[in-house]
């Protein structure tokens, strides 16, 4: 027992001996008030508080014996002991049940908020094709809610939202596009997200969710929650951290089903996550990945940054015939790439493929006869942890790891652009094919 507590109890006993019943009642009431005040802080101070309560109970029992010797009515002290015992028993019994109830209600509440957000953004204006909206909401149910105890009621709510979407005749809202932003001339801004709001714009992005029993990406399970995806102060944040059940959380956003392109310039301003075991990616896949096994359908990696190699960035093109050799460029910087934001860009034209970092051309690749790049591709932003390529995190990796995106912009080829005299290429980038050819293996 701490010295101050011992002194306090001794003083109370002395007061009881002097004042008998009156002082004893005052002391017991003060002790009850002190215990009530301590109880309010039990969540933060539970372990030391329980030890203190046990010691105070012993002191109260001793106090009861002293008062009994002084012909004091010991019923007050006995009631105090009973109240203390009931408080401990009730707390131990209710705390696990409350924790389980909160754990079950939290996913449902989070999902309901997501449904209401989709309802506010989309159903208010309506969809011309309600099936697309139902598909988006159905994909969202594969997250934490699928295994929640109240899934039948929640899926009923989804059905009601779907019927509401079917009942509207309005056309889908068109996401706003900025006025002309660099670059000018050969390119026209066609799509963008500046992340200026307070939440992710789900008219532009779908969020991929990994079911609890589904395949991992690396060692990560993609989640749709404020812990993994948030938008604030004009920046998108993707986060990853260890999960209590094993593995790591992760984030993956994509425009599949919402927007896709064949040819264009694709830009993003990104600050990658830092720490061994992380993988931050800005990449593209073709519109229906189920048509062909990877890599036969093609993949375009604008940047992939491995936390275990902090000063380097990979830019890769995958398709049949080159994937085993991983046709790519490994760009090394003087400082860790994750120390600051960087502008990354990728130009895809009929004349070839061109990668840029902070305005510098890093890789060029010409078109091939067996290319699968004759179809639309969609954009992907992702952050994951672990796996065969990123490898496991080290003790120096600080969680949660965070990747930030300031903006994403897509430009279409300007059909009215007239190149300067003597320049027969669609963009200045095509002039870099000869420059990067020798060091990229062309």
N, C-alpha and C positions, 0 to 999 in steps of 0.2 A: 504494500500500500504506500502511495506517495506520502512524504512527510506532511504536506499541507492537508491531506485528507485525514490523516491520523489526528493532527492537531484540531481540525474542525470537529471531528466526532468526540474527542475528549472534552472540548468546550461545551458541546451540546449535552453530554452526560453530566458535566458539572452544573450546567444550568438546570437540568432536570432534578438533580439532587437538591438544589437550593429552592427551586420554585415549585417542585412537585408537579401537580397535575397541569397547572396553567402553562408553565414553561415546556412541559413534555408535549402538550398538544401543539404549541407553537413550533417546536422543533420538528415534530412529525410532519406538520403542514409544510414547513420550509423544505424538508427533505423530499416530499412529494413534488413540490414545485421545481426543485433542482433536478430531480429525475425526469420530469416532463420536459424541461428545457434541454436536458442532455438527449432525450429521446428524439427531439426534432432534428438533431444532427447525426442520427444513427447511421444514415446511408453512407456518409463519408467517414465516420469514426467507429464503424461497427466493431471491429476486433478489439481495440482498446476499450470501447464503451462496454462491451459485454463483460470484459474482465472487471471493469469498475463497478458495473451493476452487481456482479457476483460478490464483490467485496462489500459493497454497500448493503447487500442483503444480509451478509454475515453480521455486519455492524448493527443493522436494524434488529436482527434476531437477538444479538447481545443487549441491545438497548431495551428490547422487550423484557428480557430477564431482569434487568436492572429496575425497570419501572414496576414490574410485578413485585419485586422486593420492597418497593416503596408504596405498596397498596394502590398502585396506579392501574386503572382499567386497561388491561393489555389487549383489548379487542381492536384498538386503533393500530397497534403495531402488527397484530395478526392480519388485519385487512391489508396493511401495506405489503406484508410478505406475500399474501395471496395475489395482490395486484401485480407485483413484480413477476411472480411465477407465470401468471396468465399472460402478461406482456411478452415474456420470452417465448412461451409456447405458441401464442398466436402469431408472433413474428416469424418463427421458424416454420410454421405450417403454411402461412399465407405467402411468404416471399417467393418460394419456387413456383407456386401456382400463378401468382401475378406475373412473374418473369415469363412463364410459358404463354400466358394470355397476351402479353405485350408482343412477344415474338411472333405470335400467330396473326395479330391484328395489324402489325406494322406493314407487312407486304401488301395486305389488302388495302390499307389506307393509302400507301404510296401508289398502288395501281389505280385506285379510284381517282387520285389526283391526276394521273397521266391520262385517264379516260376523259376527265372533265377538260383537260387542256386540249386534247384532240377535238373534243366536241366544240369547244370555244373557237378553235382556229379553223376547223374544217366544216363541221356540220352546220355552223351558223350561216355560212355562205353556201354550203352544200357541194355535193359532187354530182357531176353529170353521169358518171359511171359509179354507182354505189359499190359495185363489187370490189373495186380497188381499195376503197376505204375499209370495207369489211376485212379484206385480206391483211391490211396493215394492222388493224386492231387484233385480229386473230393471231398474227405473229407475235404481238406484244404479250398475249396470254401465256406464251411459252416461258415466260420469265418466272419470277418467284411465286406468282399467284397460282400456277398450275397445280402445285401440290399443297396449297393452303386448304384448311379445313372447310372454308366457306366457298369453295370454287363454284358450286352449283349456282349460288345466288349471284356471284360475280359474273359468271358467264351469262346468266339471265339478263344482267344489266348490259352486257355487251350486245346481246340480241336486241334489247330495246334501242340502244344507240344505232344499231344497224338498220332497224325499221325506220328510225327517224331519218337516217341518211337516204333510204329508199323513197321516203315520202317527199323529198325536196326536189324541185325542178331547176334550182339555180346551178350555175356553172361554177367550177372550182376556181378559187382565187388564184391569181397569178403572182408568184413572189416578186417583189419589186427588184428591179435591176438598176444599178447605178448608172449615172450618165457616163459618158466616155471617160475611161481611166486608162492610163498607160498600159501597154504600148499602143500607139496610134498607127495609122497607115495600113499595114497588111492585116491587122486584126480588128475585130469588132467584139466588144464585151457582150456575151450571150447569157451568162449565168454567174451569180456570185453570192457569197455569204460573208458579211463583215462582222458577224457575231456581236451586233450592237444591242441586242435585247437582253432580257433577264432570264431567258430559257432557250433551249435548243429549238430551232425552227424545224418542225417535223414536216413541213411542206417541202423542205429541201433534203432532209436526211432521214434515213431509217436507222434504227439502233439494233444491232445484232445482239441476241441474247443466247447464251449457251445453256441448254437444259441441264439440270443437275447430273443426269446420267448421260449427257451428250459428250462428244469428243472435244478435247481441249485444243486450244491454239497455243503451241508451246506448252507451258504449264498453267495457262490462264483460262479462266471461264469468263467470257464476256458478259457484262451485266448492264442493266439500264437502271441506274439509280444516281442520286446526287453524290454518292460516294465515288462514282467512276466517271460521270459526265456532268459538267456544270458550265454555264455561260455567265460571266460577270465582267464588268468593266471593259467590255469590248473584246473579250478573249474567250475562246473555248479552251477548257481544261479537260484533259483525259488523265485519269488516275488509276493506279494499280497498287494493290497491297496484299499481304498474305491473308488467306481465308481460314477461319477456325476449322473448317472441315478438310483442309489440305489444299495445296495449290495456291493460285493467286487470282485476284480479280483482274479485269482488263476492260478495255473499251474498244469498240469498233463501230464506226459510222460509215454509211455508204449511201449512194444515190440510186441504187438499183430499184427499178420500178418507178422512179421519180424523174430522173434525168440521165441521159446517156448520149455519147457523141462518137462520131467517126471523123477524125481529124480535128485539130484545134490546138490552142495553147492553154495549158493547165498550170496555174500558179498557186502557191501558198506561201504564207509567211509563218515559219514554224520555229519553235524552240523545243528541241527534243528532250526527252527524259534523260536523266543522268544516273549512272550506277551500273555496275556489272550485272548482267542478266536481263537487262531491258532491251526491247526492240520497238522503236518508233518508226512507223511507215506511212508513206503517202504514195498510193499505187492505184492501179486500174485493172479490172477484169472485164471479160466480155459479157454481154447482156444476159446470156443464159448459160451459166457455167455448167449446167447439167448436160449440155449437148455432147461434150467431149471430155475425156479424162485429162487432168492436168499432167503435163503442160501443153497438150495438143491444142487446146483452145486459146492459148496465149495469155501472157501476163506482162504488164508494163509497170515496173517499179521506178517511180520518179525519184524517191530516196528511201533508203532503209538504213537506219543508224543503230548500230549495236553498242550498247553501253560498255561492253568489255573492251571496245576499241574506240575510246572517246574522241580521238582526233580524226576519225575517218568516216566517210559516207559511201555507201554503195548505190549505184544506179544500174539496173539490170533489165534485160529483155529476155523473156522465156518463150520458147515455142519449140516444136519438134525439130531436132537437128542441131540446136545450139544449147539446149538446157544442160546437157552433161558437162559441157565446157563452161557453162555459166557466163555467157557473153555479158560482160559488165565492165564498169570502170570503178576503181577504188581510189577515191579522192582523199588526200591527206591534208590536214590543215595544221597551222602552227599552234593553235589553241584548241581546247576541247570544243567540239561543235555545239554542245549543249550550254555553253556559257552565255550565248546570246541568240536573238532571233536571226534567222537567215531567210532570204527570198529564194525559193526553189521553183523551177519552171521546167516544163516539158512541152516541146513542139512536135506535133504529129501531123505530117503532111503527106501527100502522095509521093513526094521526093525523098522521104525518110523520117527518121526519128532523131530528136536533138534534145539533150539535157543541159540545164544551166543551174549554177549555184551562185547567188549574188551577182548575176549578170554575166558570169564567165561560162563559156561553153566548155563542158567537161566530157561529153560523149556524143558521138554522131554514129548513126547506123543506117545503112541504105535499105530500101525495100528489097525483098526476095520473092522469088516465084512461089515458094511454098509457105509464105507467111499466112497465118490465120487472121491477120488484121484487116479483114474485109467486112467487118461488122461493127456495131456500136459497142463501146466500152463505158463502164460507169466508174465513178471515183470512190476511193476508200481511204479513210483515216483510221489508224489503229495503233494501240499500245498494248503490248503483252509482255510477260515475264517468263523466262526459262525456256526449256525445249532444247532440241538437238543443236540448233544454230545459235540462239542467244546464250545458251548455257545457264547454269544455275547462278543465282545472285551470290555475292560474297558478303562477309560481315560488314564491309564498308558501305554497302548499298543501304541508303536511308529510305525507309518507306513512310508514307506513300510516295511512290515516284510519280512525277507529273510531267506531261507533255502539253505544250500550249500552242494554239493556232490563232493568229491575229485575224487572218482572212483567207478565203479561197476564192479564186476567180477563174472563169473559163471564157476564152475568146474563140470566136469562129473566124475562119478565113474570110477576109473582106473581098467579095467578088468584084468590087469596083476599084480595087487598088491597082494603080499603075506603077510598076517598078521603075526606078531610075533608068535613064538611058544606059544601055550596056549591061544591065543586070536582068537576066532572064529568069531568075529564081523567084519563088513566091515570097520568101522571106530572107532576111540577111542570114538566118541560121544555116540555110543550105550551103552557104559558102564555107562552112566549117567542116564539111565532109572530108576534104583532103587533109585538113589540119589534124583532126583527131583520128584519122584512119590508121596510121602506123602504130600508135600506142594503144588502140582499142582492138587490134587484131584483124582489121579489115584488109 
